[in-house]
Amino acid sequence: MDSTSLPVGRFQHIRELDGIRGIAVLAVFFHHICYADIPAGHWNGWITLLSRISVYGSLGVDVFFVLSGFLITSLLIQARTRPGYYQDFYWKRALRILPLYFVFLLITLLVFKHSAVFVLFSALFLANISTIFHVQNFGSPFWSLAVEEQFYLLWPTVVRRLKVKQLGYFAIAIWVGCIVARFSLAMKGHHNYYLTYMRCDGLALGALMASLSSAKKDRSRFYFCLLGAALVLLGAAAALPGAMPGYIYREACIQTAAPLAFGGLMGLSILCSGSRATAILRGRVLSFFGLISYALYLIHTFVSLAYDKRWPLTVGDTGAYILRFVVIAVVTLALCLVSRYVIELPALSLRRFVLKTPAPLAETEMPLAG
């Protein structure tokens, strides 16, 4: 795709999105390995600096949401007049998500005592509301997948029944509603951003971009550029209050700013697809991590838990810190490759038996992380 066109009509594989997905999953990886799972205390300067940077890696999940909203909505718009619309969509999701997902649900059930109820919630894609019922959360990756699957329970029907222009307005309404709910509950002291209606603005923004990219060519480029720039500016403006310690709406501002900024940058990357400006996003390294992002997202937390249980990290031990990082990274990457060739690709190959319309390569190779 050259830099003068947008993915209009038939879905095109935008290589820049693989790189963006790679950045997102690496951000989440560093957040957990270098910040969330590190015991607090005195560390040397570079470890402390890495920890302070990695704290923001959790926002990689918001990148996934925007990406997912754009990619899935684009495919749904393209497929909505085809036979087997619902059958194909849900079979694709099931064969992409469920095999590896249920492997880790089984691991959770076998490894963690008293996790049966949480596993049941997760199997029903309700992990993000388990704490409301005072159920202990045993697996942090499951909540974001629950948000996505709850959103996509009804979204295919919305896409099929609305015109593309109406779909864009509907996506804006969801985005605004999510922000209103987030700040309204923050006023009352509630900050549970695992709930779908408080975290689906990224999915809605991605869907909005998909509706714009499906419009007429002569107008979509202008609107895409305008939207991308506006989202970046809005995201920056929303993030400013979030930098104020103790501010009651600090977390709400950050959660609002992240999808805006990431959505804007992603839109501009799509607009400049194929150009020198986005060459780094098409590079092999980021594309590789984008390809294994779903497995990496699920696997690394379990590897980290297993390592820390066997070899607890002592505060201030730099050598142990480096060894821990290297072992977790190597083992995680090895398991991702095993997962891809033993679980994920064999599962995807089954789609030829259940889909009404064969999926093109761009869909087959699209890893959807939560």
C-alpha positions in Angstrom: 0.0 0.0 0.0 1.5 3.4 -0.9 1.2 6.5 1.3 -1.5 8.1 -0.8 -4.2 5.5 -0.2 -6.1 4.1 2.7 -7.4 0.6 3.3 -10.7 1.2 1.5 -13.0 -1.7 0.4 -11.3 -5.1 0.7 -9.2 -5.4 3.8 -5.5 -4.9 3.2 -2.7 -6.1 5.5 -1.2 -2.9 7.0 2.3 -3.9 8.0 2.7 -0.9 10.3 0.0 -2.3 12.6 2.1 -5.5 13.2 4.9 -3.2 14.5 2.5 -1.2 16.6 1.2 -4.5 18.1 4.8 -5.5 18.8 5.5 -2.3 20.6 2.3 -2.7 22.7 3.1 -6.2 23.8 6.7 -5.3 24.7 5.4 -2.4 26.8 3.2 -4.8 28.7 6.1 -7.3 29.1 8.4 -4.6 30.6 5.6 -3.3 32.8 5.2 -6.7 34.5 8.8 -7.9 34.5 10.5 -4.6 35.4 7.9 -2.9 37.5 4.9 -4.8 38.7 6.7 -8.0 39.8 9.8 -6.3 41.2 9.9 -5.9 45.1 10.0 -2.3 46.2 13.2 -1.1 47.8 16.6 0.4 46.9 17.9 -0.5 43.5 20.7 1.0 41.5 20.1 3.9 39.2 19.4 2.2 35.9 17.1 -0.4 37.4 15.1 2.4 39.1 15.0 4.3 35.9 13.7 1.3 34.0 11.1 0.7 36.6 9.9 4.3 36.4 9.6 4.0 32.6 8.0 0.6 32.7 5.2 1.7 35.0 3.6 3.2 31.9 3.8 -0.1 30.0 0.4 -1.1 31.2 -1.0 1.4 28.7 0.0 -1.1 26.0 -3.3 -2.7 26.7 -5.1 0.4 25.4 -3.0 0.1 22.2 -4.4 -3.4 21.8 -7.9 -2.2 22.3 -7.6 0.5 19.6 -5.9 -1.9 17.2 -8.6 -4.5 17.8 -11.4 -2.1 17.3 -10.0 -1.0 14.0 -9.0 -4.4 12.6 -12.1 -6.3 13.6 -14.5 -3.5 12.5 -12.7 -3.2 9.2 -13.2 -7.0 8.6 -16.8 -6.9 9.7 -17.6 -4.0 7.4 -16.0 -5.9 4.5 -17.8 -9.1 5.4 -21.3 -7.9 6.3 -22.9 -8.8 3.0 -21.4 -12.3 2.8 -23.2 -15.5 3.7 -22.3 -16.9 7.1 -21.4 -13.5 8.5 -21.9 -14.4 12.1 -20.7 -18.0 11.7 -17.5 -16.9 10.2 -16.8 -14.1 12.6 -17.3 -16.2 15.8 -15.5 -19.2 14.4 -12.5 -17.0 13.6 -12.5 -15.6 17.1 -12.9 -19.0 18.7 -10.1 -20.6 16.7 -7.8 -17.7 17.3 -8.4 -17.1 21.0 -9.7 -20.2 22.7 -7.1 -22.9 22.2 -4.2 -21.1 23.9 -6.6 -19.4 26.3 -8.0 -22.6 27.6 -4.5 -24.1 28.0 -3.7 -21.3 30.5 -7.1 -21.6 32.2 -6.2 -25.3 32.8 -2.7 -24.3 34.1 -4.4 -21.8 36.4 -6.7 -24.5 37.7 -3.9 -27.0 38.3 -1.3 -24.6 39.8 -3.4 -22.3 42.0 -5.4 -23.6 44.9 -9.0 -22.4 45.2 -8.9 -21.0 41.7 -11.9 -23.0 40.3 -14.4 -20.2 40.6 -12.1 -17.7 39.0 -11.4 -20.1 36.1 -15.1 -20.5 35.6 -15.6 -16.7 35.4 -12.7 -16.6 33.0 -14.0 -19.4 30.8 -17.2 -17.3 30.4 -15.1 -14.2 29.7 -16.1 -12.6 32.9 -12.7 -12.3 34.6 -13.0 -8.5 34.6 -16.0 -8.6 36.9 -14.8 -11.4 39.2 -13.7 -9.1 42.0 -17.2 -7.6 42.2 -18.2 -11.0 43.4 -15.2 -11.2 45.8 -13.5 -13.8 43.6 -9.7 -13.7 43.8 -8.0 -12.9 40.4 -5.3 -15.4 39.6 -4.4 -14.3 36.1 -4.0 -10.7 35.1 -4.1 -11.3 31.3 -7.7 -12.6 31.3 -9.4 -9.4 32.2 -8.6 -7.6 28.9 -9.7 -10.6 26.8 -13.0 -10.4 28.8 -13.5 -6.8 27.8 -12.9 -7.5 24.1 -15.2 -10.6 24.0 -18.0 -8.8 25.8 -17.7 -5.9 23.3 -17.7 -8.3 20.4 -20.8 -10.1 21.6 -23.0 -7.5 20.2 -20.8 -5.4 17.9 -21.1 -7.6 14.8 -24.9 -7.0 14.9 -24.3 -3.2 15.2 -21.9 -3.3 12.2 -24.3 -5.3 10.0 -27.4 -3.2 10.7 -26.0 0.3 10.4 -24.7 2.2 7.5 -21.0 3.0 7.6 -21.6 6.7 8.4 -24.1 5.7 11.1 -21.6 3.3 12.5 -19.1 6.1 12.9 -21.6 8.1 14.9 -22.5 5.1 17.0 -18.8 4.6 17.8 -18.5 8.2 18.9 -21.5 7.8 21.2 -19.8 4.7 22.8 -16.6 6.6 23.3 -18.3 9.6 24.9 -20.5 7.4 27.1 -17.4 5.5 28.3 -15.7 8.7 29.3 -18.8 10.0 31.0 -19.1 6.8 33.0 -15.5 6.8 33.9 -15.5 10.4 35.4 -19.0 10.0 36.9 -17.9 6.9 38.9 -14.5 8.6 39.8 -16.5 11.3 41.5 -18.0 8.6 43.8 -14.6 7.0 44.4 -14.9 4.1 42.0 -11.9 3.4 39.8 -12.4 -0.1 38.5 -11.1 0.3 34.9 -11.4 -3.4 34.3 -15.2 -3.0 33.6 -16.1 -3.0 29.9 -18.2 0.1 30.0 -15.3 2.0 31.6 -12.6 0.7 29.2 -14.2 0.3 25.8 -13.4 3.8 24.5 -10.3 2.4 22.8 -12.3 -0.2 20.9 -14.8 2.5 19.9 -12.1 4.8 18.6 -10.6 1.9 16.6 -14.1 1.3 15.2 -14.5 5.0 14.3 -11.2 4.9 12.3 -12.4 1.7 10.5 -15.6 3.5 9.5 -13.7 6.5 8.2 -11.3 4.3 6.3 -14.2 2.5 4.6 -15.6 5.9 3.3 -14.9 7.3 -0.2 -11.2 7.6 -1.1 -11.3 11.3 -1.9 -12.6 12.2 1.5 -11.3 9.5 3.8 -7.6 10.6 3.6 -8.5 14.1 4.7 -10.7 12.9 7.6 -8.2 10.4 8.7 -5.4 13.0 8.9 -7.7 15.4 10.7 -8.9 12.7 13.2 -5.3 11.5 13.8 -4.0 14.9 14.6 -7.0 15.8 16.7 -6.8 12.6 18.8 -3.1 13.2 19.5 -3.8 16.7 20.7 -6.8 15.7 22.7 -4.8 12.9 24.3 -2.0 15.2 25.3 -4.5 17.7 26.8 -6.3 14.9 28.7 -2.9 13.6 30.0 -1.9 16.9 31.6 -4.2 16.7 34.7 -3.1 13.1 35.0 0.4 14.3 35.8 -0.8 16.0 39.0 -0.2 13.7 42.1 -3.2 13.3 44.3 -5.7 14.7 41.8 -9.0 12.9 42.2 -9.4 12.4 38.5 -5.8 11.4 37.8 -6.4 7.8 36.8 -9.5 8.7 34.8 -7.5 11.3 32.9 -4.7 8.9 32.1 -7.2 6.2 31.0 -9.0 8.7 28.8 -5.7 10.2 27.3 -4.1 6.9 26.4 -6.6 5.6 23.7 -6.9 9.1 22.3 -3.1 9.5 21.8 -2.5 6.0 20.7 -5.5 6.1 18.4 -4.2 9.3 16.8 -0.7 8.0 16.3 -2.1 4.7 14.9 -4.3 6.7 12.5 -1.3 8.7 11.3 0.7 5.5 10.8 -2.0 4.0 8.7 -2.2 7.2 6.7 1.6 7.1 6.1 1.6 3.4 5.5 4.5 2.4 3.2 6.4 5.6 3.6 9.9 6.2 5.1 8.3 7.7 8.2 6.8 4.4 9.3 9.7 2.1 8.1 10.6 1.2 11.7 7.1 -0.2 12.3 7.6 -2.5 9.3 10.9 -3.8 10.6 11.4 -7.5 11.2 11.9 -7.2 15.0 8.7 -5.4 15.8 6.8 -7.4 13.2 8.0 -10.6 14.9 6.8 -9.5 18.3 3.6 -8.4 16.7 3.1 -11.9 15.3 3.6 -13.6 18.6 1.9 -10.9 20.7 -1.1 -13.0 21.8 1.0 -15.8 23.1 3.6 -13.4 24.6 0.8 -11.5 26.4 -0.5 -14.7 28.0 2.7 -16.6 28.7 5.1 -14.0 30.2 3.1 -13.5 33.4 3.0 -17.2 34.2 6.7 -17.6 33.5 7.4 -14.7 35.8 5.2 -16.1 38.6 6.9 -19.5 38.3 10.4 -18.0 38.4 9.6 -15.7 41.3 8.1 -18.6 43.3 11.2 -20.7 42.8 13.9 -18.0 43.0 12.5 -14.9 44.9 14.3 -11.7 44.0 16.3 -10.0 46.7 16.1 -6.2 46.7 19.3 -4.6 45.5 20.8 -7.8 43.9 21.6 -6.5 40.4 23.1 -9.8 39.2 19.9 -11.7 40.2 17.8 -9.0 38.6 19.7 -9.4 35.2 19.6 -13.2 35.4 15.8 -13.1 36.2 15.1 -10.9 33.2 17.2 -13.0 30.8 15.7 -16.3 31.9 12.1 -15.0 31.8 12.6 -13.5 28.4 14.3 -16.5 26.8 11.8 -19.0 28.3 8.9 -16.8 27.3 10.1 -16.5 23.7 10.7 -20.2 23.4 7.2 -21.0 24.7 5.7 -18.5 22.3 7.3 -20.3 19.3 6.1 -23.7 20.7 2.6 -22.2 21.1 2.6 -20.9 17.6 3.5 -24.1 15.8 1.9 -26.6 18.2 -1.3 -24.8 19.2 -2.1 -21.6 17.3 -1.3 -22.5 13.6 -2.9 -26.0 13.8 -6.0 -24.4 15.3 -6.1 -21.7 12.5 -5.8 -24.5 9.9 -9.2 -25.8 11.0 -10.9 -22.7 9.7 -11.1 -24.2 6.2 -13.6 -26.7 7.6 -16.0 -24.3 9.3 -15.9 -21.0 7.4 -18.4 -20.1 4.7 -15.9 -17.7 3.1 -12.2 -18.6 3.2 -10.1 -16.1 5.1 -7.4 -14.3 3.2 -3.8 -14.4 4.5 -4.1 -11.0 6.1 -6.8 -12.3 8.4 -5.2 -15.7 9.0 -2.0 -14.2 10.2 -3.6 -11.4 12.3 -2.7 -12.0 16.0 -5.3 -10.5 18.2 -4.0 -9.9 21.7 -6.1 -8.7 24.6 
